[in-house]
Amino acid sequence: MNVLIVGAGIGGLGLAALLKQRGIGCEIVEKSPNLEHAGYVLTLYPMGSRVLHGLGKFGEFVERSSPFNSYEVHNGHGDLLHRFDVSKISAEFGYTGQILRKDLLDILRSAASDVPLRLGNGLEHLEQRGERVHVRFSDGTTGVYDAVIGADGLHSKTRRIIFGDEPDHETGWGVWVWWTSVEPPRDTVREYWGKGRFVGLYPTPSRVGAVAAGPKRLLGPDAISGDGLRVRELFSSMVGGGADVMNSFPSTTDGLFFWNLNDYRSHRWTSGRVALLGDASCAFLPAAGVGASMALESAAVMADELSRTNGEFIAKSFALYEKRRRRRAELAQDDSRKLAVWMAADSAPLVWTRDHFMKVATTDSLVRNIAHSLGEPI
């Protein structure tokens, strides 16, 4: 079996490592010239860290991450609304940690070190002919494969080729990401939910990531023209800890990453010998921080299905993969969307309701589907 993986993100590299482990031939193409572009912080919950156990990389993940034991939600005035004890999840289901995305990619790449990776080369076109998929790459070369798996992100070229263009799910919000000198406890994620504004702190062993979120029409790159002081001014209503974080926002946005808070839900994940994986099939808003974990879990299911077939029945294996994964991923995506609505509250009555609810909230009340999935088989 010869499999092409399009995209060297978390899902793509994770799948490559798992296929290698099972003796299934594969190669990866990635349109970016290197893997150095992804430096923000992500959370890996037990559904993701369990996959690293199987790859023999769990210890390295623990060494390069900060334990996620506490989740604090503050209001826009800096008052603590609720502290969630995340350590209970780790104690019952497995380790949860905060890690630089680049570090996780390094770990996964080391697990798939001898899988061919072609950087600076993307998918241009594909066509299914009988039991083969014929591919043309952006550098003009071609290839023929038993299967193609699109792990090429929210704006997947693979998905557009096989299913056509469909619009993203727009939130109207965006996020600036930077490194800050503000130091929360290394085992604590701290967020400030203001009126139409959001600030967060996400620690790793080496650095603390900060985010500032709000309506794109106000703080997007086109709106502020690179002026970081204008971004700070948009958060001037925040006081306390949120204001402290915003005071560390750079005076210019040159070199900063701006993240459009959009997601996507594909109504089909497979077509014959072509399948979608990770954000290409079901992309997540960062509100619940579960996207990376779900991508690795999907990679594990994909590898499991492919390890129990041969080239003749790949389409059937892909259909079983979608049957096992799609509902679970969409429920987690629902949780992320609902939590994002709470975070983005911008009217005084809704903010008041949200802040009072958060004082008595439980993990189940915030992310019920994600919490329940921890104890469910895949």
C-alpha positions, 0 to 999 in steps of 0.5 A: 500500500502506498499512501500520500498524506497532504499536509505536515501538521499535527494530523498529517505527521501523527498519521505518518508516524502511525502508518510507519509503525504498522508497516504501511508505506506513505509519504508527505507533501507540505506546501510550506518551505519548513515547519518553523512557522507554527509557534503558538501554544496548544493543549493536548488532552488525554485523547491526544496524549494517548496516541503519543503513548502508542508512538513511544513519545509520551515521555518526550511530550511530558518533558517539553510541556507544562502540566495543565492543572488549573483553568481560571476564568476572570471577568474584564475587571480582573475578578476571578469568576471560577477556577476549574481543577483540570488535574482531575481529568489528568488523574482519571484519564491521563496527562494534559499538557500545554506545549508549543505547537512547533515542539509537538510537530518536532516530536511527531516528525521524530516518530516518522523520521524516515517517512519521505517529506517534501517541503515547499510542494503542495497538491495541485490536482488529483484524479481517481482512476480505478484503484489508483489516485493520480496526483499532480503537485505544485512543482509540476511532478506527478505521482500515483497512489493507492490512497490520498489523505488530505490533512491540509487544514481549514482551507484544504486544497484536497477538500476543494478538489473532491467536494468543491468550495464551501464557505467557512463558519465565520465568527467575525472575530480574530486573535493576535498571538504574541509572547509575553513577560506576564507570568501566570503559574506554569500549570495554569491557563488564565483567561479574562472575559470582558465585554466583546474582548478576550485575553488569555495566557497559556504557559509552556516550560520556556515561554508564555503565550498570550492572545487578544481576541475581538471583532476583526472589523476593529482589531484585524490587520486591515483595521489597525494597520500594524499599530499595536498601540491601537490594539491596546486602546481597544482593550482599554476597558479592561482593568486588573490582570487583563490590562497587565497582559495587554500592556505587554502587547508589542507597539507594532504587529509586524511579525505577529500571527493573526488568527481568523476565528473561523472553523469548518465542517465538511459534510463528507469526509471521504470519496472513494480512495480520498479522505480528509483528516483533522481540520480539513474535515472538521476544524475547531475554534480554539475556545476549548483547545481540543483541536490537536487532540481530536486530530491525533485521535482521528489519525489513530482511527485512520491508521487502525482502519488502514492496518486491517485492509489491503489496497483493494478495500481502501474505500471501505476502510475510509468509509468505516473511518468516517463512521467512527469519527465524524459524529464524535468530532462534530460533537466536540466542535459543537462544544467549541462553538458554544464556548466561543459564543460565551467568550464573545458576549458583547452586550451588558445583559449577556455579559452579566448572565455569562459572568454569573453562570461562570461562577457556578459552572462545571466542566460538563456544563461548558464542554459536555460532549468533550468531557464525556468523550474522555470516557468513551471508546473510539 
